[in-house]
Amino acid sequence: MDGQSAIGDAEARVRALPLWRGPISVVALKGGVSNASFKVIDSAGTWVARVGGDYPFHQVSREREAAASRAAYEAGLSPEVLHAADGIMVLRHIEARTYTEEDVRANAEACVGILKRCHSGLGRHIAGQGAIFWVFQILRDYAVTLKAGRHARLAEIPRWMRIVDELEAAQVPMPIVFGHHDVLPTNFMDDGKRLWLIDWEYGAFGTAMFDLASIAANNSFDVAGETVILEAYFGSSPDLATWRAFHAMKAASALREAVWGMVSELHLNAPGVDYIAYANEYLGRFEAVYASYLQTYGKS
């Protein structure tokens, strides 16, 4: 099925849901790179319906996503979940501006603040089996997927895996928290009164370091901005080992985003999404971050 046919099928599934009240309006939303999303208006309100199945190649479970989304609502971070079953999630629509990278950099303390609230409280609301997110295991799993799919970049995988080992060895012990693990700028939304954190496909238990490093990796922070991130989160200047772990995780985050694009190239077909270009963009970020890491800290 091509991308446009898939969108039509997804819209038909949304329209067929028995939960709508009265006549409905359904409009496709742009911007999704792995799901089809629609704005739905019925007599009870305005909603966002997201359609997407389990993606084992990305370790994405819709059941776990639904649990994280409900917990995020209960923790006051995300909109209310109206429905979640059979690969369709319906959430209350919020009138808010989606952040860009520039917005995240300009509002770094607020973005760190909502992540800190996530880390400190969301896990208490999780019911059912808890998932874990450890980027180094995910990257190793992605390598297996790329090899099985005979991806065009097969020759580069051994080097990436050596670097993964190196970056993992630089991590420092931290408490286990419930993290978001997908802090792209588009997952922050500002309604003029408050900030929201949305999209919990990768919500799971882990350490805070991945979310903190991903803010920097995904939003082009410089060293001054990184200082704001860490001091806002920890309340003081971190020690050298924590800085090293942060920069190692920043490289891992950029590599994960790049390899996510490569795996998606093999398995997904969202209309208008160029997974090769996405992977190349983040591979460039990874190489720059890793080169800076080596220049600052040397090899482990």
SULLIN-V39642 format. One record per backbone hydrogen bond with DSSP energy under -1.0 kcal/mol. CO is the residue of the C=O (numbers start at 1). NH is the residue of the N-H. If there is no record, write none. Layout:
co: {CO;CO}
nh: {NH;NH}
This chain:
co: {2;3;4;5;6;7;8;9;10;11;12;14;21;25;27;36;37;38;39;40;41;42;45;46;47;48;49;50;51;55;55;60;61;62;63;64;65;66;67;68;69;70;71;72;72;73;77;80;83;85;87;88;89;90;90;91;94;97;100;101;102;103;107;108;109;110;111;112;113;114;115;116;117;118;121;122;123;131;134;135;136;137;138;139;140;141;142;143;144;145;146;147;151;153;154;156;157;158;159;160;161;162;163;164;165;168;177;179;182;184;185;187;188;189;190;194;196;200;204;205;206;208;209;210;211;212;213;214;216;222;223;224;225;226;227;228;229;230;231;239;240;241;242;243;244;245;246;247;248;249;250;251;252;253;254;255;256;257;258;259;260;261;262;263;264;270;274;275;276;277;278;279;280;281;282;283;284;285;286;287;288;289;290;291;292;293;294}
nh: {6;7;8;9;10;11;12;13;14;15;16;17;43;41;39;51;29;49;27;47;25;45;42;93;40;91;38;89;36;58;60;55;65;66;67;68;69;70;71;72;73;74;75;77;78;76;197;92;90;88;52;85;50;82;83;48;96;190;104;105;106;107;111;112;113;114;115;116;117;118;119;120;121;122;124;125;126;205;138;139;140;141;142;143;144;145;146;147;148;149;151;150;154;156;157;160;161;162;163;164;165;166;167;168;169;171;206;204;184;187;188;198;99;196;97;191;189;203;179;133;177;212;213;214;215;216;217;218;221;226;227;228;229;230;231;232;233;234;235;243;244;245;246;247;248;249;250;251;252;253;254;255;256;257;258;259;260;261;262;263;264;265;266;267;268;273;278;279;280;281;282;283;284;285;286;287;288;289;290;291;292;293;294;295;296;297;298}
